[in-house]
Amino acid sequence: MNEPLVAIVILSYNGKALLKKFLPFVIATNYKNIKIIVANNVSTDDTESMLSNEFKNIQIINCEPPNRGFAGGYNSALSQIDADYYALINNDLEVTPNWLNDMVTLMERESHIAVCQPKILSYHQRDHFEYAGACGGWIDKYGYTFARGRLFQTCEKDIQQYNDVQEIFWAGGTAMLIRASIFKQLQGFYEPLHAHMEEVDLCWRMQLLGHKIVCVPSSVVYHVGASTIQVGHHKLYLNYRNNLIILYRNLPKKGKRISIIKRLLLDWISAIRCFFLGDFSLASAIAKSHKDFFLLWYNKKIEVSNINNIPLDKMGGFYNRFVALQYFILKRKTFSSIKKN
């Protein structure tokens, strides 16, 4: 039986050095029916000439300017690619030789799975989970996201504690294998998000269609992290703003307003706490994110999914408590500890 075609697509902005370092690992992938594509997202370095000279078998797609971020860049590139599956990976990712095999096998066996995520470990601390996805993304009752192996800034040591294949709520955009037909059906990522939370929004919409999102820990990759958008005010702003946007887009109509009001109040409690602790950057990011969310909502600039009115608690990877309370007040710092309580 022929293996399904997997297009490994790497979106890259000014990532010449990273591509030079990590592309050889991608090329060494032990899966026969692949094509490797770099989507050059309006880079201003000489990424294209470096690829043409040093990686002649790699296909290059140049995204049209202006730079439309993670969401728009991938939408532009993937609209030009025919494959059974899209493997989207960051340009700062070291993949292991067999990272694709088990995910493809599972998705071929179980057609209801729309996305698989590998175990994402830290490139610099290789026995620890990495922030951006760890061992599969979850969401709490107020819409705050976290992951198996990572709560807020605490990344756990990997001692094989999450090695079971498990349904999750979202797969990290760092490395995700997507069924191409469903990606196209949903018209890809929601571009106004630009960067951050677009993978959560996509996985949420897939679940609204009745599909599943799964983590396959036997597939392993190592991520450097924060190579394109550095951790700082803008990243925090995008996380808070985009989280509110995806709640507004995907929550069922019944109870949506009260859910968002609760979330806004919790954000403000966090902002006030940060202000008195001297973390003015985070407090400012939250305030700006709320202002811009309200402007988008008031001007009817947020497109509501309108797929199915399925509540959060009917989906995989849902945590029916407040994760921040568990972490900051009750001092439970691991995924396994909050799941027991």
N, C-alpha and C positions, 0 to 999 in steps of 0.2 A: 504494500500500500504506500502511495506517495505521501511524503510528509507535507502538511499544509505550509504555504508560503508565509514566512514572517518577515516583515519589513522592520528592521531596527533603525529607528529614526532618532537622531541626536540634534536637538535644537541648540544652536550655539550663537552667542553674541560675544565678539572679541575673545574667543576662546582658543586661539591658535596654540598656545602653550599646553593647555589642558588636552586638546585633541591629540596633539603630538605624543603626549604621555599616555593617554588612556585608550586611544583607538586600537593599538596592538592587542589589548585584551579583548576588545569586541571582535576583532578579526579572528582571534583564536577560539571563538565560540564553537562548541562541539555540537552544532546543529546544522544539518546539510543544506536545507532549503531556505536560505536567508538572502536578503539583499540589505546592504548597509548604506544608509543615506545620511548625510549631514545637511540639515536645513540651516543655511547661513542667514541669520536673522539681522540683516542690515549691519553687519560688522564693519568697523572702520579700521581694523588691522588687516593684515594680508592673509587671512584665513584661507581664502579661496586659492591663492597661488601656492600656499604651503600644501594644501590637500592635493592639488593638481600635480605637484612635483613629487611628493613623498608617499601619497596613498592613491595611486592611479586607479585602483579598482573600486574606490569609494565614489558613489554617486553624490553630486552636489546639487542641491536645490537652493537658489537664491530667493529669499522672501522679498517681495516688493516693499519699498519704503512707503510710509514710515514704519519704524519698529512697533509692532502691535503686541509686544509682550509674549509671554508663554502661550496664552490662549490663542491669540491671533496668528502668531508664528506657526504654531502646530496646525491650526485650521488651514492656513495657506498651503503648507507643505503636504499635509495628508490628503488634501483634495486632488493632488497630482500623483498619488501613489495607489496602485492596485496591489492588494495582498489579502490574505485570509485574516492575518493578525497584524496589529501594529505594536511593536515593542518600543515604547518611548522611554528614553534614558537620558539623564543629564550628561553634560560633557566632562564632569568631574567624577565619573563613576568607574570603578574597577569591577568588571564582571568576572565571575569564575567560569571555567570552560563549559560546565553543564547547566548554567543558570537558566536556560530556556526550556530544557527538555521536560522536566516534570510539570511545569506550568502548561505547556502545550498539550501534553498527554492528558492532563486533567480536563482541560477545556474541550478537547476532542471527545472525551468520554461523557462529559456532562454539559449539554448544550445550554442549560439555564444559566451558566456562569458567563458573565459579560467581561469581567476583569479579574486578573490575578496579579498579586504583588509578591515579589520575593522577600526574603529576610534581608533587611537593610542594616548593615553594620558600619561602624565608623572606620574610615580609612586610617585615621591617626591613632585610634585606640581599638584595635581590631577584635578584641573580645567584648566590646560594648556595642549596644544598639546605637544607631544614629538617629538624630532628632527627626529628620524628615521622612517619617513613615515607620521606622523601627520594624515591628513584626505585625503591622496591620493597624489601620486607623479606626478609631471609635468616636462616638459622639455622645454627650450627656444630654439630660432632659432640657437643658437651657441652650443647647447648640454649641457648647464649647467642645473643641476637638482635642483628642489626645491619642495615644497609641499603645499597643501591647509592647511594653519595654521602654516607654517614654511618657512620663507625666511632667508637663511644663518643661523646666530646664533639666530635669533629672533623667539621664539615660542609664538604664540598668546594664549590669554585666550580663552577657549571654552565657548562661549555664544550661542551655538547652531546655529552659523552663517553658518556652512557648513553641515547641517544635511540632505541635500538632497542626494539621491543615484545619483552618477555622474560617468561618464566615466573618467578614468584617464590614464596617460601614463605608470606609473609603480607602483607596489605595494611594500611596504616595506618588506624586508626579515625578519623583526622582527616578523611579523604575516601575513601569506598569505594562502589562501585556493586555491589550484590548482587542476584543472581537470587532473587526473592522466594520462589519455590516451594521452593528448596533451603534457604533460611533457615528456612522453616516446617517442612520435613521434619526438620531438625535441632533444632527447638524453640528456635531463636535462640541468644543468647549464654548462657554458663554463669554464672548470677547470683552464686554465691558468690565469684567473682573481684572483683565490685563495680566496680573500675576498674583499668585497666592489664592488658595481655596477653589480654583477652577476644577481641580481634580475631585474635590469633595462634592461640588455641585454636579459634575458629570456622573459620579457614582450614585449620588442621590437620585438623579433623574433615571438612571438605569434601574434602580430598585423600584421606582414608581412604575416602571414598565413590567415589573415582575421578575427581573433578573437578579443574580447574586454576585457579590464581590467577595473574593476569597484570598487569603494569604497562604502561600506555599513555602514553608520555611526550609525545605530541602534545597530550594533555589537560593543562592547566597550572592550578594553583591556588597561592595564597600564604597561608601560615599564620603567625599571630602567635605562638602557642605558650604553654603553661603559664598559660592564662587562668583555668582552673577549679581545678585542683590545682597549687599552686605547687611548684617544685622544692625538695625538702627531705627531711627524715628520713622522713616518711610516704610520699612518692612512691617513695623508694628502697626502703623496706620492702615496699610493694606489688609493686614490680617483682621483687624477689628471691623473696618468698613465692609470688607468682602464677606465676613461671617454674617453680618446683618443682612446683606443683600441676598445671600443664598437662603437664609431663613425666610425672608419675604417671598422669594421665588418658589420655594418648594414645600413649605408647611401647608397642611390642609387649611381650607378657608375657615372651618370651625375652630375657634380658639387661637387663630393666628395673631390677632391684635394683642390679646393678653399675653401670649408667649413672648412677643417682641418687646412689649412694655417691661415684662419681668427681666428680660435680657438687658435692656437698656439700663434699668436700675442697678443690676449687678455690675455692669460695666462702670457705672458712675461710682459705686462703692469702691471698686478697684482703683479708679482714677483718684479718688479722694485719699485712699490709703497711700498710693504712690506719692501724691503731692506732699503729704505730711512726713513721708519717709525720705523726701528729697529727690525722688525719681521724677523730675519734672518732664523728662522726655516722654515717658509712657503716659503720664497724665495728659500731656498736650496731644499725643497721638490719638488717644481715646476721644478727646473733645473734638478734634478735627474730623475723625472718622464718623462721629455721630452727626456733626453738622452736614457733612457731604452726603451721608445716607439720607437725611431728611430732605435735602435739596433734590436728590434723585427721586425720592418717593413723591414729594410734592409736585414735581414737574412730570410725573408719570414716565420716568426714564428707566424703570426697572421692569423687565419683561417677566411676567409670572409664568411658570412652567405649564400649569393647567393640564398635567398628564393624568394623574389620579390623586384623589384626596386620601392618601394612605398616611396615617399618623406615624411619627418617628418610632414609637414603641413596637411597631409591627415589623421593623426592619432589623437586619443583622447588625452587630456591632453597636447596639444601643445600650447606654448605661442609665438606668432610671434613678439616678441621684445627681448631686451637684459635685462635680469632680474637684472644683477649687476648695470646697469645704473639706473634703477628704484630705487634700494635699496640704493646704496652708493651716487649717485649724486642728485637724485630727492627726496631722503629721504622717499620713500614710503615703509613702513616696514611691511605691511600686504598683504596677498594674495588678499583680496577684493579690496584694494586700487590700486594695479597694474592692476587688471582686469578691473577696471573702466576707465583706461587711455590707 
